[in-house]
Amino acid sequence: MAIQGALPIDFGTVFPYGAFALGVEPVTDFETKRPQLDKATGLPLWAVDVIDADPEARGKAKSVKVKVAAEHCPVLPEEVPGLPFRPVEFEAMSVMPYVDDSGRRPRVAYSLRARGVKTPSSAGARKTPAAAAAKDAS
């Protein structure tokens, strides 16, 4: 098979309505309690807790973690007055599908990665017809 590893994906395809960050924490190895390192870059991994702004997202799809490989903890964008969470956009995103067999029956789940975090562009927080169609198709 030609496709191996994570698949590159646009931020707007994953979050067509935008996303909000709740916080950032280091990803630690469960057994050693040491920081987990990205296999491709060797950099420490950081987990950004994210709320999907899609009004139709429910359950596990509403709140996700996006892992960012970086030497230092990623700095979240400034707070926006009047909003309860920080709007955020991720750079160079990728998605890795996997089988989650921790529940009653196995399901396909997705691990999201990014190379950086930034303040959203003005178009990043708006739903585009192409992005909405791509998300609806999945």
Backbone hydrogen bonds, N-H to C=O, Kabsch-Sander energy under -0.5 kcal/mol:
donor,donor_aa,acceptor,acceptor_aa,energy
4,Q,2,A,-0.6
7,L,95,V,-3.1
9,I,93,M,-2.1
13,T,10,D,-0.9
14,V,10,D,-1.5
15,F,11,F,-3.2
18,G,15,F,-1.6
19,A,88,V,-0.6
20,F,51,I,-2.2
21,A,86,R,-3.1
22,L,49,D,-3.0
23,G,49,D,-0.8
25,E,47,A,-1.9
27,V,45,L,-2.6
28,T,26,P,-0.6
29,D,34,R,-3.4
33,K,29,D,-2.2
36,Q,27,V,-3.4
38,D,43,L,-3.3
42,G,38,D,-2.5
45,L,36,Q,-2.4
46,W,68,V,-2.2
47,A,25,E,-3.3
48,V,46,W,-0.6
48,V,66,V,-2.6
49,D,23,G,-2.2
49,D,47,A,-0.6
50,V,64,V,-3.2
51,I,20,F,-2.9
52,D,50,V,-0.5
52,D,62,K,-2.8
53,A,18,G,-2.0
57,A,54,D,-1.6
61,A,58,R,-1.8
62,K,59,G,-1.4
63,S,59,G,-0.8
64,V,50,V,-2.4
66,V,48,V,-2.1
67,K,65,K,-0.5
67,K,112,L,-2.5
68,V,46,W,-3.0
69,A,114,A,-1.1
70,A,44,P,-2.3
70,A,68,V,-0.6
76,L,74,P,-0.6
83,L,80,V,-2.2
86,R,21,A,-1.4
88,V,19,A,-2.2
89,E,118,K,-2.2
91,E,116,G,-2.4
94,S,113,R,-2.1
95,V,7,L,-2.6
96,M,111,S,-2.2
98,Y,109,A,-2.4
100,D,98,Y,-0.6
100,D,107,R,-3.2
101,D,99,V,-0.8
107,R,100,D,-1.6
109,A,98,Y,-3.1
111,S,96,M,-2.4
112,L,65,K,-0.6
112,L,110,Y,-0.5
113,R,94,S,-2.6
114,A,67,K,-2.1
115,R,91,E,-2.7
116,G,91,E,-1.0
118,K,89,E,-2.7
124,G,121,S,-0.7
125,A,121,S,-0.8
126,R,123,A,-1.1
132,A,128,T,-2.7
133,A,129,P,-2.3
134,A,130,A,-2.0
135,K,131,A,-2.3
136,D,132,A,-2.7
137,A,133,A,-1.6
138,S,134,A,-0.7
138,S,135,K,-0.8
